Amino acid sequence: MSENRIRQIAIVGGGTAGWMTAAALAAKLKKSCQITLIESAEIGIVGVGEATVPHIRYFNGSLGIDEAEFMARTKATFKLGIEFRDWARIGDAYIHPFGEFGRGLNGVDFHQYWLKRRQLGDETGIFEYSLPVVASHAGRFTFPAPGNSVLSTFGYAYHFDATLYAPYLRAYAEARGVRRIEGIVRDVALRGEDGFVESLLLDNGTRIEADLFVDCSGFRGLLIEGALKTGYEEWKHWLPCDRAVAVPCETVEHSVPYTRSSAHDAGWQWRIPLQHRVGNGYVYASDFVSDERARETLLQNLEGPALAEPRVLRFVTGKRRKQWNRNCVAVGLASGFLEPLESTSIYLIQAAVTNLLELFPDKTFDSDGIAEFNRVMEIEYDRVRDFLILHYHATERDDSDLWNYVRTMPIPDSLAYKIALFRERGHVVKYKTGMFLDRSWQAVYLGQRIIPERYDPRVDALAPADIDRYLEETKDIVRRAANAMPMHDVCLGHHIGAVQ
């Protein structure tokens, strides 16, 4: 009924989470309710993640955002995948691509044919059959094409400057009626009868009342934890990295359409290429290395001069026990944190906002809707968690205390089951909820030397000579398609040239 409709929404915190939330709610709810966002210039943007996954294109597209304009304003580049160096063994490297490995045949996945050919002595790597991998190594990019050609077998995402993305979305949201208030929340008032958030008291004495509150206050979780004491499920025993030191540097290497993750003794270093600089950071476990040594490692592995002083970020990997509690929904770092190894932070913001809109409440705050939101988001977090643990656990490295720990640690039963199925028969566990599809799991399994003991017996329906021909034709098609692509920086320049 209309008297129960949500009329006032208060978002606490700006940054990527706050302004993604504000922009999406404003676009989808139109002006059916007033949206107020409270943020303070005194509280900086964490900005750990500047790399994304392909889902961000659909988020931006749903808002009607022009891609070329967005990329020009946020100094963005294209991304076809993530390269992992020195993860399984020192000297190893592979790319987790946003695309397929070849194409299945007769209802059987492509990698099963590759497995049989490998068992017969062929040493060609699976990654030579992936167009985004081959294009990435060549520094090339083009847009996917509809239809059945090899250009339909991949997707792409972006690298962008997170400190520019939030202001870009702010302008979008404010143009659609979102009201921004400068201030710091000093107190949170709860209703006596049910413990719902009633109002916020700002440092300037302003009191903000709302029906629905969205907590985008970052790690501290001002509402979801500070006021509502929701609780936190910590995962440090599986993901021991708890700090990051980050710094931008000048660009020296040629423009490439992929993120790089290089494993070090106590963690890993990211490289994110933007138009105007390179984002770098060392994610590390403080139990295994000092802050000073981590800082030195990062600075010693920059490709060009640093553009700022390195800054250290502290975090606890895990998630809130509830991400929607009473009339408060946590989004972004307030809801939990999973290190940016697979660029999942912005995806999890997007998932929370999307599910909030699909389950948007009225003032009665139906418990079933809240429970469903929490169920879906719990699955999202758990499946990303398992995927990240896989990178650490599937290693043969024994050269440092961290790698010895993660290689031998007990892992979640859900992940142990997935690994066992793939190792035994090359089968990838399928699910509907969760961001990483079969091809992503295949890439990390095979890239980190988890090679199945046997292949799908249906492969034997095709003669070995026909399998050879099928794989060689696939490799040739991929190579020729990649060579026909323009260089990444040329394609980027053409795409955004009219906007700049």
Number of C-alpha atoms within 10 A of each C-alpha: 6 7 8 12 14 19 17 16 21 24 27 27 28 27 26 27 30 26 26 27 28 30 25 22 23 23 17 12 13 12 14 12 16 17 26 22 25 22 22 15 10 9 13 11 16 14 15 19 23 24 32 24 23 17 17 16 16 12 18 17 12 12 15 10 15 10 15 18 17 19 22 20 18 21 21 28 27 28 28 29 29 26 20 25 20 18 26 24 17 15 8 13 17 22 25 25 27 24 21 25 27 25 17 13 13 10 9 14 19 20 23 22 24 25 21 19 19 14 12 10 8 12 10 13 12 20 21 17 26 27 29 33 30 22 26 25 14 17 19 25 26 21 13 14 13 10 9 8 11 20 19 15 20 21 21 24 21 26 27 27 26 21 16 18 22 21 17 18 23 24 13 21 23 18 12 17 18 23 16 19 15 15 21 19 23 12 16 18 15 15 10 9 6 8 14 19 24 17 18 24 17 18 13 11 11 12 14 18 17 19 21 25 28 25 29 32 27 23 17 15 25 22 26 30 22 13 16 18 14 16 14 17 13 16 16 14 13 22 21 22 26 19 21 26 25 23 20 22 20 16 19 12 10 9 19 24 31 30 28 23 26 18 22 21 18 21 25 23 24 25 23 26 33 23 19 15 18 24 27 27 27 28 28 26 22 17 12 16 15 13 16 10 10 26 19 13 16 22 21 10 13 21 15 16 12 18 13 10 10 18 11 17 13 13 17 20 22 21 22 24 18 23 28 26 23 19 21 20 25 30 30 28 24 25 30 25 23 24 23 18 21 21 19 21 24 22 19 24 21 22 20 26 26 16 15 19 15 11 15 17 19 17 14 10 16 13 12 10 16 21 15 14 21 21 13 16 23 17 13 19 21 18 19 18 21 19 18 20 18 23 20 25 23 23 21 16 20 14 11 12 14 22 24 16 16 23 18 11 13 12 16 13 10 11 17 13 11 17 21 15 14 22 18 14 17 24 20 19 14 11 11 7 12 17 17 16 14 14 18 18 19 22 21 22 21 21 23 24 16 19 16 19 12 15 21 16 12 12 21 12 9 13 10 15 9 10 18 16 12 17 19 13 14 19 22 13 16 23 17 12 17 26 14 12 17 16 20 22 19 14 18 22 15 11 15 18 12 10 12 9
